[in-house]
Amino acid sequence: MTISGMYVSNIMQQGDCNAPAMFQWLVTFIFHNVIERFLHIYLDDIFIFSDMPEEHEQHLQVVVE
């Protein structure tokens, strides 16, 4: 926190060298039951695939929840 508001860095700080690996582990842990059924995740990319529009809506609901 600074006088003019929150400080947000646009680059990864030195102490955060494992941040991408930790984030990948976290999203894999969260979505472990649906990965490779209808979901693929790589860092900040989430791919949801379905055969039918209705099925896709259900998959989206699972991911958003």
KEKE-3310 file (N, C-alpha, C; in steps of 0.2 Angstrom, whole numbers, plus 5000, padded with zeros to 4 digits):
npx = (5004:5003:5004:4997:4989:4986:5001:5005:5014:5019:5028:5036:5042:5058:5057:5047:5050:5045:5032:5024:5024:5019:5006:5001:5001:4991:4979:4978:4976:4964:4955:4956:4947:4940:4949:4955:4943:4934:4941:4956:4970:4982:4993:4987:4978:4962:4954:4939:4930:4916:4903:4890:4880:4872:4878:4890:4886:4884:4897:4903:4897:4901:4915:4915:4909)
npy = (4994:5011:5029:5034:5024:5006:4997:4989:4978:4975:4965:4950:4948:4947:4937:4929:4918:4905:4907:4904:4890:4887:4892:4885:4872:4875:4877:4865:4857:4862:4859:4846:4835:4837:4839:4834:4828:4837:4849:4859:4866:4878:4887:4903:4900:4893:4880:4875:4861:4854:4844:4848:4863:4864:4856:4862:4874:4868:4864:4876:4881:4873:4876:4890:4890)
npz = (5000:4996:4997:4986:4983:4979:4975:4961:4952:4935:4931:4935:4952:4960:4970:4967:4959:4957:4954:4942:4941:4953:4952:4941:4947:4956:4949:4942:4953:4958:4947:4945:4944:4932:4922:4906:4904:4899:4899:4897:4904:4904:4912:4911:4902:4898:4891:4886:4880:4871:4864:4861:4861:4873:4882:4883:4890:4902:4906:4906:4917:4928:4928:4931:4943)
capx = (5000:5007:5000:4993:4985:4990:5006:5004:5019:5018:5032:5036:5047:5063:5055:5041:5052:5041:5025:5020:5024:5014:4999:4999:4999:4985:4973:4977:4973:4957:4951:4959:4942:4937:4954:4955:4936:4931:4945:4963:4973:4990:4994:4981:4973:4958:4951:4933:4927:4910:4900:4884:4879:4869:4883:4895:4884:4885:4904:4905:4894:4906:4921:4914:4908)
capy = (5000:5017:5035:5035:5018:5000:4996:4983:4977:4972:4960:4945:4951:4942:4932:4925:4914:4899:4908:4901:4883:4886:4894:4879:4867:4876:4876:4858:4854:4864:4856:4839:4830:4838:4840:4829:4826:4843:4855:4859:4872:4879:4894:4907:4898:4888:4878:4870:4859:4851:4842:4851:4869:4863:4853:4867:4878:4865:4864:4883:4882:4869:4880:4896:4888)
capz = (5000:4996:4998:4981:4982:4979:4971:4957:4947:4929:4930:4941:4956:4961:4975:4964:4953:4956:4954:4936:4942:4958:4949:4937:4952:4960:4944:4941:4959:4958:4942:4944:4942:4925:4917:4901:4902:4895:4901:4897:4907:4904:4915:4911:4896:4900:4885:4887:4874:4871:4858:4860:4865:4880:4886:4884:4895:4909:4907:4908:4924:4932:4928:4934:4951)
cpx = (5004:5002:4995:4989:4989:4995:5005:5010:5017:5023:5033:5042:5052:5061:5050:5044:5048:5034:5021:5019:5018:5007:4997:4997:4992:4979:4972:4974:4965:4952:4953:4953:4939:4943:4954:4948:4933:4935:4952:4965:4980:4991:4988:4977:4969:4954:4945:4930:4921:4908:4894:4884:4877:4874:4889:4893:4885:4892:4906:4903:4899:4912:4920:4912:4914)
cpy = (5006:5023:5036:5029:5012:5000:4989:4983:4973:4966:4956:4948:4945:4936:4928:4921:4908:4900:4905:4894:4882:4887:4888:4873:4868:4875:4869:4855:4856:4860:4849:4834:4831:4839:4833:4826:4831:4849:4854:4865:4872:4886:4898:4906:4892:4886:4873:4868:4854:4849:4846:4858:4869:4860:4858:4872:4875:4865:4871:4884:4879:4873:4886:4895:4887)
cpz = (5000:4997:4992:4979:4982:4974:4967:4952:4941:4927:4936:4945:4957:4965:4973:4959:4952:4955:4948:4938:4948:4956:4945:4941:4955:4955:4943:4947:4960:4953:4940:4941:4935:4920:4912:4900:4897:4896:4900:4900:4906:4906:4915:4906:4898:4893:4888:4881:4875:4864:4856:4864:4872:4885:4888:4890:4902:4911:4909:4916:4929:4933:4932:4942:4954)
residu = (MET:THR:ILE:SER:GLY:MET:TYR:VAL:SER:ASN:ILE:MET:GLN:GLN:GLY:ASP:CYS:ASN:ALA:PRO:ALA:MET:PHE:GLN:TRP:LEU:VAL:THR:PHE:ILE:PHE:HIS:ASN:VAL:ILE:GLU:ARG:PHE:LEU:HIS:ILE:TYR:LEU:ASP:ASP:ILE:PHE:ILE:PHE:SER:ASP:MET:PRO:GLU:GLU:HIS:GLU:GLN:HIS:LEU:GLN:VAL:VAL:VAL:GLU)
# end
